Amino acid sequence: MGTLGDGNGGGRPPDNGGQPEGLPGLPPEWGTVVVPDDPAALADEAEEVRRQLRRLGRRNRWRRRFGLPLLPPSATQPSLGLPLLIMAIAVLATLTSLFAVTWPGRTGRAPTDLDTSSAPARRPVPDLSLTDSTGALVRLPDVVPAVILLIDGCACADLVAATARASAPGITVLAVDRTAPPPASDPAASDPAAGPAPAPVRALADPEGRLRAALKLGQPAGAAGIALVGRDGMLVHTLPAARAVDDFRTHLATLG
């Protein structure tokens, strides 16, 4: 392996006064230049040069796509300009999509598994047993379909009778009060003008108000709480306060 130093190799100039054999004179700032005997010794340097050229090619391809001037071959140092540009475009696209989704005036509606716009889920009638006028226990799920009228604190004899007349055969009308009157005092039977009721009326006692609490119905003055129960034992409709059968007649028709 040879070493070149100050342009003539440090040896005696040739006799003919011309350039020495080998490399011509080199700038002094290059320092000592070592020329290996085996070219394979420069493989690492050559690979680094090829890597820089490939990086320059990729940068110029992206700059060409964005209409930017191409970099010269000397610009082989890595730059953060292009990655930052790509990141800025991605952030801008994300913000645009988010703005479009949350815009209050948009007419579309994204589907979701948590959509609560449909009707609330039905729930079963409370599994309670109340006593009738004879002292027998009546389990509510066993007397469906039924119309339950919570009449404690309400003079609702006319409402009970009208409900019995409006109910289809096979539907039981349950008049629930704090105490159950004897059969002769049932509201529907005490009204001679009511005529024969198409649906049976059963008076039930709920002294502790457990059914009203389970149905989550308040106790308005002068009105009855209503609960309609389908043949499957599920609550079809509840109404906190009803003063006439027309208040729930539409839902009553679905029980027939």
Buried (B, 14 or more C-beta within 10 A) or exposed (E): EEEBEEBBBEEEEEEEEEEBEEBEEBEEEEEEEEEEEEEEEEEEEEEEEEEBEEBBEEBBEBBEEEEBEEBEEEEBEEEEEBEEBEEEEEEEEEEEEEEEEEEEEEEEEEEEEEEEEEEEEEEBBBEBEBBBBEEEEBEBBEBBBBBBBBBBBBEBBBBBBBBBBBBEEEBBBBBBBEEBBEEEEBBBBEBEEBEEBBBBBBBBBBEEBBBBEBBEBEBBEEBBBBBBBBEEBBBBBBBBBBBEBEBBEEBBEEBE
